[in-house]
């Protein structure tokens, strides 16, 4: 779907981390950061 999307990676089955290679990020509402990805049609 086109638009701005937020994501994280799951590491070792239980640790959520933002994409270390993506400088685009937003607050996740829990004191952390989500990586951002913009999908264009």
Backbone as ProteinMPNN parsed JSONL, in Angstrom:
{"seq_chain_A": "XXXXXXXXXXXXXXXXXXXXXXXXXXXXXXXXXXXXXXXXX", "coords_chain_A": {"N_chain_A": [[0.836, -1.176, 0.0], [0.533, 2.199, -0.825], [2.19, 4.927, 0.802], [3.326, 6.219, 4.021], [5.17, 4.112, 6.054], [5.845, 2.399, 9.126], [8.382, 0.476, 10.746], [10.09, -2.253, 12.447], [12.791, -4.533, 13.209], [12.795, -7.952, 14.277], [14.912, -9.456, 16.541], [16.698, -12.27, 17.607], [14.349, -13.514, 18.342], [12.873, -12.061, 20.272], [13.631, -9.399, 20.654], [13.086, -6.148, 19.625], [14.256, -4.016, 17.14], [15.095, -0.886, 15.547], [15.777, -0.335, 12.051], [19.144, -0.421, 11.479], [20.442, 0.675, 9.289], [18.867, 2.605, 8.208], [18.317, 5.968, 8.259], [15.952, 7.363, 8.601], [13.463, 7.901, 10.91], [10.926, 7.582, 13.501], [9.299, 8.503, 16.574], [8.174, 5.831, 18.663], [6.204, 5.819, 20.566], [6.663, 4.46, 22.879], [9.01, 5.18, 24.016], [11.023, 4.489, 22.301], [12.266, 4.063, 18.908], [10.893, 3.892, 15.602], [11.65, 2.659, 12.388], [11.277, 4.3, 9.225], [9.528, 3.969, 6.142], [8.78, 4.964, 2.906], [6.397, 4.216, 0.596], [5.751, 4.449, -2.759], [3.22, 4.613, -5.287]], "CA_chain_A": [[0.0, 0.0, 0.0], [1.293, 3.443, -0.883], [2.143, 5.765, 1.996], [4.424, 6.151, 4.976], [5.046, 2.92, 6.894], [6.823, 2.264, 10.194], [8.753, -0.926, 10.952], [11.252, -2.661, 13.235], [13.204, -5.917, 13.011], [12.825, -8.809, 15.461], [16.22, -10.097, 16.661], [16.75, -13.323, 18.631], [13.006, -13.943, 18.693], [12.112, -11.235, 21.208], [14.135, -8.029, 20.75], [12.686, -5.32, 18.489], [15.198, -2.92, 16.912], [14.911, -0.177, 14.287], [16.739, -0.646, 10.993], [20.361, 0.351, 11.724], [20.931, 1.297, 8.055], [17.888, 3.589, 7.755], [18.338, 7.135, 9.15], [14.606, 7.914, 8.758], [12.826, 7.25, 12.054], [9.909, 8.322, 14.243], [9.03, 8.0, 17.921], [7.224, 4.713, 18.637], [5.218, 5.967, 21.624], [7.087, 3.681, 24.04], [10.363, 5.603, 24.352], [11.965, 4.006, 21.29], [12.143, 4.603, 17.556], [10.519, 3.027, 14.488], [12.182, 3.057, 11.096], [10.243, 4.748, 8.3], [9.65, 3.607, 4.729], [7.735, 5.558, 2.082], [6.088, 3.423, -0.59], [5.022, 5.23, -3.756], [2.57, 3.719, -6.271]], "C_chain_A": [[0.879, 1.237, 0.0], [1.141, 4.22, 0.417], [3.371, 5.594, 2.858], [4.185, 4.986, 5.929], [6.162, 2.906, 7.933], [7.116, 0.785, 10.421], [9.924, -1.054, 11.911], [11.586, -4.093, 12.848], [13.111, -6.661, 14.341], [14.152, -9.569, 15.444], [16.162, -11.098, 17.814], [15.366, -13.692, 19.157], [12.216, -13.034, 19.61], [12.579, -9.789, 21.334], [13.776, -7.274, 19.475], [13.668, -4.171, 18.346], [14.846, -2.207, 15.611], [16.013, -0.58, 13.308], [18.0, 0.196, 11.193], [20.915, 1.04, 10.477], [19.997, 2.381, 7.529], [17.881, 4.778, 8.719], [16.954, 7.744, 9.398], [13.876, 7.165, 9.864], [11.808, 8.178, 12.699], [9.769, 7.706, 15.625], [7.992, 6.891, 17.85], [6.15, 4.79, 19.719], [5.553, 5.206, 22.895], [8.516, 4.021, 24.448], [11.421, 5.128, 23.383], [11.708, 4.662, 19.944], [11.677, 3.509, 16.604], [11.211, 3.543, 13.244], [11.02, 3.409, 10.18], [10.566, 4.315, 6.876], [8.49, 4.248, 3.979], [7.588, 4.733, 0.815], [5.261, 4.283, -1.539], [4.427, 4.288, -4.798], [3.277, 3.713, -7.609]], "O_chain_A": [[1.859, 1.31, 0.742], [0.091, 4.175, 1.057], [4.329, 4.918, 2.484], [3.12, 4.884, 6.539], [7.281, 3.342, 7.663], [6.226, -0.058, 10.305], [10.654, -0.093, 12.158], [10.773, -4.786, 12.236], [13.322, -6.076, 15.404], [14.481, -10.239, 14.465], [15.629, -10.789, 18.88], [15.234, -14.136, 20.297], [11.002, -13.2, 19.731], [11.961, -9.019, 22.069], [14.119, -7.706, 18.375], [13.9, -3.428, 19.3], [14.356, -2.836, 14.673], [17.053, -1.103, 13.708], [17.932, 1.421, 11.086], [21.778, 1.909, 10.597], [20.295, 3.013, 6.516], [17.485, 4.626, 9.875], [16.796, 8.556, 10.309], [13.685, 5.952, 9.781], [11.818, 9.39, 12.48], [10.08, 6.532, 15.827], [7.038, 6.98, 17.076], [5.279, 3.923, 19.787], [4.821, 5.289, 23.881], [9.165, 3.242, 25.147], [12.61, 5.344, 23.62], [11.023, 5.681, 19.852], [12.022, 2.34, 16.776], [11.342, 4.754, 13.07], [9.916, 2.887, 10.333], [11.725, 4.298, 6.463], [7.336, 4.091, 4.377], [8.542, 4.573, 0.053], [4.2, 4.784, -1.169], [5.044, 3.285, -5.156], [2.851, 3.015, -8.53]]}, "name": "protein", "num_of_chains": 1, "seq": "XXXXXXXXXXXXXXXXXXXXXXXXXXXXXXXXXXXXXXXXX"}
